Amino acid sequence: MKITDVRTALLGDTLVVRVTTDEGICGYGCVERTREFVRPLFDILAPYVIGENPTEVERTMLKIRRLGAFKPWGKAVSAIEVALWDLAGKAAGLPIHRLLGGKVRDRVRVYNGGKNYPGDTLAEQIANLKAGPEGFTMIKGGSAFHGGMSKVPNFTYSEPRDGWAYSTRGPLTEWALKDTINRVAELKELLGDDIGLALDCGPGWTLPDAIKFAKAVEPYNLLWLEDLLTGDYTPYINPRQYRELTASTTTPIHTGEQIYLRQNFVELLSTNAVRVIGPDPLDVGGLAELKWVAELADVYGVLIAPHGTLDGLIGLAALVQVSATLPDNYLAFEYPVGRPDWWYDIITGLPDPIVKDGFIEVWDAPGLGIDFNVDEAKRYLSEQDQGFFD
């Protein structure tokens, strides 16, 4: 079997890749929603993989892995890797989790970081979340620099950069630090003890403020504080500062969604700089790469909660497959939702309901275990992308 083409199409605001072969089997991957600007990268990578055997995933990846970088520049490499595993699974008649060594759990826990619930007040939103059909046992909320508070005047002592309306980094004013802590207390009181709470906080904090905040919220038994110092689109890691932060508090400290490749996790893990990592399969280099990172983290006693809120339904399927194979340091992955809602009409193979009691049952269909309802999906293709499924 040989790869004959690497095609991309925009469905809504999700960029999808289709790797085709001379035997008529194809595999799918995707990029995070709203990151379609990486589309030209696929044209750069395609010549390296066309003509390769897609079932020899690692041999093929050795040709393109060096061409990626920290988020968002590893997205194309990662999407192709997912498509190769989808292809290999379909060719073998096996789910991806069997190709990655087999599942060690029959269902995978997920946490909610992106599904919104209606309500005019925070109390109403939390009440609707608790009553929701998914039965989430863990959620993640935005806080401080990641929660929009940095747009509030006098949130930090730093002046905005030229052309910016607000500061995205710097020391918090006294009221801002107190307000952020009070919001955590309010949210935790509404959630109670039945739903675990994580917070996505930055990046942008100074180390002294991060230490103060992490210590102040210790009574609330948070799952983690995410990306306080670096993270998101920061093209570096800063493990030494993270280690000082981690050593100062019992609140678990988390980072990792922007990191590309296992090699860039080594210092973070080997120095116990964080308690939790959150690589995204669509940024870290793909599914095998995420598993390598998880196994390395397990050696050092670090937990893993893969990122994925904008990964869409293809990313959801990919996360289910790889998470089923991860070691016991696996916590939960961030549940992606389909946007727009018509994505649920163009993808087949997902369970119904998808989430039950905070878990997703691992399915055993070949490859990713999902496919396109092509006739329906074609309705949403632009004129430029009409030949995507041909």
C-alpha positions in Angstrom: 0.0 0.0 0.0 1.3 3.5 -0.9 0.1 7.0 0.0 -1.1 8.8 -3.1 -2.2 12.1 -1.7 -2.6 14.4 1.3 -5.7 16.5 1.0 -7.1 19.2 3.3 -10.6 20.8 3.6 -12.2 23.2 6.0 -15.4 22.0 7.5 -16.9 24.8 9.5 -13.8 26.1 11.3 -12.1 22.7 11.6 -9.3 21.9 9.1 -9.5 18.2 8.2 -6.7 16.1 6.5 -7.4 13.0 4.4 -4.5 10.7 3.5 -5.4 8.6 0.5 -3.8 5.4 -0.8 -3.5 3.3 -4.0 -5.7 0.6 -2.4 -8.7 2.9 -1.9 -8.3 3.1 1.9 -8.1 6.6 3.4 -7.3 8.0 6.9 -8.4 11.1 8.6 -6.9 13.6 11.0 -7.6 17.2 11.9 -6.3 20.4 13.4 -7.7 22.3 16.3 -10.7 24.5 15.5 -10.0 28.0 14.2 -6.4 27.1 13.4 -6.9 26.8 9.6 -3.9 29.2 9.1 -1.6 26.1 9.3 -3.1 24.7 6.1 0.0 25.6 3.9 2.1 23.3 6.1 0.4 20.3 4.6 1.6 21.2 1.1 5.1 21.3 2.6 4.8 17.9 4.3 2.9 16.0 1.5 5.9 15.3 -0.8 7.7 13.6 2.1 4.9 11.1 2.7 3.5 10.4 -0.7 4.8 7.1 -1.9 5.3 5.8 1.7 3.5 2.8 3.2 1.0 4.3 5.6 0.9 1.2 7.7 4.6 1.7 8.6 3.6 4.7 10.7 6.9 5.3 12.5 9.0 5.0 9.3 6.8 7.6 7.7 6.8 9.9 10.7 10.6 9.9 10.8 10.5 11.8 7.5 8.3 14.7 8.8 8.6 14.8 12.6 11.6 17.2 12.4 9.5 19.7 10.5 7.2 20.5 13.3 7.6 22.8 16.4 5.8 24.1 19.5 2.1 24.9 19.2 0.8 25.7 16.6 3.5 24.6 14.2 3.3 20.9 15.1 -0.4 20.6 14.2 0.1 19.5 10.6 2.6 16.8 11.6 0.3 15.6 14.4 -2.8 15.5 12.1 -1.0 13.4 9.5 0.2 11.0 12.3 -3.4 10.5 13.4 -4.5 9.9 9.8 -1.7 7.3 9.4 -2.9 5.4 12.5 -6.5 5.6 11.1 -5.3 4.1 7.9 -3.2 1.4 9.5 -6.1 0.4 11.7 -8.5 0.2 8.8 -6.0 -1.9 6.8 -5.5 -4.3 9.7 -9.2 -4.4 10.6 -8.2 -3.3 14.2 -8.9 -0.2 16.4 -6.0 2.1 16.9 -5.8 1.1 20.6 -4.9 -2.5 19.5 -2.0 -1.1 17.4 -0.7 1.0 20.3 -0.4 -2.1 22.5 -4.0 -2.7 23.5 -6.4 -1.0 25.9 -5.8 -1.2 29.6 -9.2 0.3 30.4 -12.6 -0.2 28.8 -13.8 3.3 29.4 -12.0 6.6 29.7 -12.7 9.4 32.1 -13.2 12.9 30.5 -13.4 16.3 32.0 -15.4 19.2 30.8 -13.4 22.2 29.6 -15.5 23.5 26.7 -19.1 22.5 26.9 -21.2 25.4 28.1 -24.4 25.2 30.1 -27.1 27.9 30.0 -27.8 30.2 32.9 -28.0 33.8 33.8 -25.8 33.4 36.8 -22.9 31.1 37.7 -25.1 29.3 40.1 -27.6 28.5 37.4 -24.9 27.3 35.0 -23.4 25.0 37.6 -26.9 23.6 38.5 -27.5 22.9 34.8 -24.1 21.2 34.5 -24.8 19.0 37.5 -28.2 18.1 35.9 -26.6 17.5 32.5 -26.8 14.1 30.8 -23.0 13.7 30.7 -22.5 13.4 34.5 -19.1 15.0 34.4 -17.0 14.2 37.5 -14.3 16.8 36.7 -14.5 20.2 35.1 -12.0 22.9 34.2 -12.7 26.6 34.4 -10.8 29.7 33.2 -9.2 32.0 35.8 -7.2 35.2 35.8 -5.2 35.6 32.5 -7.1 32.7 30.9 -10.5 33.8 32.2 -10.7 37.3 30.7 -10.0 39.1 34.0 -6.8 40.6 32.5 -9.1 42.8 30.4 -10.4 44.4 33.6 -8.7 47.8 34.3 -6.0 47.6 37.0 -5.8 43.8 37.0 -2.1 44.0 36.8 0.6 46.6 37.5 2.0 46.1 34.0 1.3 48.5 31.2 -0.2 47.0 28.0 2.1 46.7 25.0 1.8 49.2 22.2 -1.3 48.5 20.3 -2.8 46.2 23.0 -5.9 47.2 25.0 -4.8 45.3 28.2 -1.8 43.5 29.7 -1.4 39.8 29.3 1.5 39.3 31.7 2.7 40.8 35.0 2.2 41.2 38.7 -1.4 41.2 39.9 -2.7 44.1 41.9 -3.7 43.3 45.4 -7.5 43.4 44.7 -7.0 41.3 41.6 -5.2 38.5 43.5 -7.9 38.6 46.3 -10.7 38.6 43.7 -9.2 35.7 41.8 -9.0 33.7 45.1 -12.6 34.6 46.0 -13.9 33.4 42.7 -12.3 30.0 43.3 -14.0 29.8 46.6 -17.4 30.7 45.1 -17.0 28.2 42.3 -15.9 25.4 44.6 -18.8 26.0 47.0 -21.3 25.7 44.1 -19.7 22.5 42.8 -19.4 20.8 46.2 -17.4 17.7 46.7 -18.9 15.6 43.9 -17.2 17.4 41.0 -13.5 18.0 40.9 -12.3 21.4 39.8 -9.2 22.3 37.8 -8.3 25.9 36.7 -6.7 27.1 33.5 -5.0 30.2 34.8 -2.5 31.7 32.3 0.1 32.0 31.2 1.2 35.4 32.5 1.7 35.1 36.2 4.9 36.1 37.9 6.4 33.4 40.1 5.7 35.2 43.5 2.0 35.7 42.6 1.7 32.2 41.4 3.1 30.9 44.7 0.7 33.1 46.7 -2.3 32.0 44.7 -1.4 28.3 44.7 -1.0 28.3 48.5 -4.1 30.4 49.0 -6.3 27.8 47.2 -4.9 24.8 48.9 -8.1 24.4 51.1 -10.2 23.9 48.0 -8.4 20.7 46.9 -8.2 21.6 43.3 -7.2 19.0 40.7 -4.6 21.4 39.2 -3.6 24.9 38.3 -2.8 25.0 34.6 -0.2 27.1 32.7 0.4 29.7 35.4 3.9 30.7 34.1 4.2 29.4 30.6 1.9 27.4 28.3 -0.8 27.8 25.6 1.3 29.4 22.8 4.5 30.1 24.8 7.4 28.6 22.7 9.4 27.5 25.8 8.7 25.7 29.1 10.6 27.3 32.0 10.9 24.1 34.1 13.1 25.7 36.8 10.5 28.2 37.8 7.8 25.6 37.6 9.8 23.4 40.0 10.0 26.2 42.5 6.3 26.8 42.2 5.5 23.1 42.6 7.8 22.8 45.6 6.0 25.6 47.3 2.5 24.2 47.4 0.3 21.1 47.8 -1.9 22.4 45.0 -1.0 20.3 41.8 0.7 22.4 39.1 0.1 21.6 35.5 1.4 22.5 32.0 2.2 21.1 28.6 -0.4 21.7 26.0 1.9 23.7 23.8 4.9 21.3 23.9 5.9 19.4 20.8 7.7 16.0 21.1 8.6 13.9 24.1 12.2 15.3 24.2 10.8 18.6 25.3 9.1 17.1 28.3 12.3 15.5 29.7 13.5 18.3 32.0 10.0 19.1 33.1 9.4 15.5 34.2 12.9 14.5 35.4 13.1 17.4 37.8 9.5 17.0 39.2 8.7 20.5 38.0 5.0 19.8 37.8 2.5 17.2 39.1 0.3 17.0 36.0 1.0 17.4 32.3 -1.5 18.0 29.5 -0.1 17.3 26.0 -2.6 17.6 23.1 -2.4 14.8 20.6 -2.9 17.4 17.8 0.1 19.4 19.0 2.5 17.0 20.6 3.2 15.0 17.5 0.3 12.6 17.4 -1.0 9.5 19.3 2.2 7.5 19.6 4.0 10.6 20.7 1.4 11.3 23.4 1.8 7.7 24.7 5.5 8.0 24.8 5.1 11.1 26.9 2.6 9.4 29.2 4.9 6.5 29.8 7.8 8.8 30.6 5.7 10.8 32.9 4.6 7.6 34.7 8.3 6.7 35.4 8.6 10.0 37.3 5.3 9.8 39.0 3.6 12.7 37.1 -0.1 12.5 36.2 -1.4 13.1 32.6 -4.6 14.8 31.6 -4.5 15.3 27.8 -5.6 18.6 26.4 -8.2 18.7 23.6 -11.0 21.2 24.0 -10.9 22.4 20.4 -10.0 19.1 18.8 -13.5 18.4 17.5 -15.0 15.0 16.9 -12.0 13.5 15.0 -9.8 14.6 17.9 -12.4 13.1 20.3 -12.1 9.7 18.6 -8.3 10.0 18.6 -8.2 10.8 22.3 -10.5 7.9 23.2 -8.2 5.5 21.3 -4.9 6.6 22.8 -6.2 7.2 26.3 -7.4 3.7 26.5 -3.8 2.5 26.3 -2.1 4.9 28.7 -0.6 3.9 32.0 -2.1 4.3 35.5 -1.0 7.9 35.7 -3.9 8.8 33.3 -6.5 11.1 34.9 -8.9 12.2 32.2 -8.8 14.0 28.9 -10.4 17.3 28.0 -13.7 16.5 26.2 -13.9 18.1 22.7 -17.3 19.1 21.3 -18.4 19.3 17.7 -18.8 22.9 16.4 -21.0 23.8 14.6 -23.6 21.3 15.8 -24.0 19.8 12.3 -20.7 18.0 12.9 -22.7 15.4 14.8 -24.7 14.8 11.5 -21.6 14.3 9.3 -19.7 11.9 11.6 -20.8 8.3 12.1 -19.6 5.7 14.6 -19.7 7.7 17.8 -21.6 6.2 20.7 -25.0 7.6 21.8 -24.8 9.1 24.3 -21.1 9.9 24.0 -20.5 10.6 27.7 -22.2 8.7 30.5 -21.4 9.2 34.2 -18.3 11.2 33.2 -16.8 8.3 31.0 -16.7 7.3 27.4 -16.9 3.6 26.5 -13.9 2.6 24.3 -15.1 1.3 20.9 -13.5 -1.4 18.8 -14.2 -0.4 15.2 -11.2 -0.3 12.9 -8.9 2.8 12.9 -10.4 5.7 14.7 -13.7 3.9 14.6 -15.5 6.8 13.0 -16.2 7.9 9.4 -17.8 10.6 7.4 -21.4 10.6 6.2 -19.9 11.9 2.9 -23.2 13.0 1.2 -24.0 15.1 4.3 -20.5 16.4 4.8 -20.2 17.6 1.1 -23.0 20.1 1.9 -20.5 22.0 4.1 -17.5 22.0 1.7 -16.5 25.3 0.1 -16.2 25.4 -3.7 -12.4 25.2 -3.3 -12.7 21.9 -1.4 -15.3 20.1 -3.5 -12.9 17.3 -4.5 -11.9 16.4 -0.9 -13.8 13.1 -0.7 -13.3 12.1 -4.4 
